[in-house]
């Protein structure tokens, strides 16, 4: 993704280009999924494909046990989809039209508290 930007900094205008590579976009998506699913980045896999000019994200993540009792896999998947769609829109300016969630494996998550 590339965008030409003219920023008004008061007395002078800055002209430049911001480029978000595919690899950077993937790292960003992995971070968003990691935070939303509360697992490690090593447990997350994200790939992108084209979906009529928008992005289709395929996410593979383990089921995290020990967090938010009462949540179903459906509600977790919905929250994960929202995190990916909104995060990539606000942080990278990319439109994600489809997010496929695939659960693979199970991880036990223990909350750590600082005393």
Buried (B, 14 or more C-beta within 10 A) or exposed (E): EEEEEEEEEEEEEEEEEEEBEEEEBBEBBBBBBBEBBBBEEEBBBBEBEEEEEEBBBBBBBBBBEEBEEEEEEEEBBEBBBEBBBEBBEEBBEBEBEBBEBEBEEEBEBEEEEEE
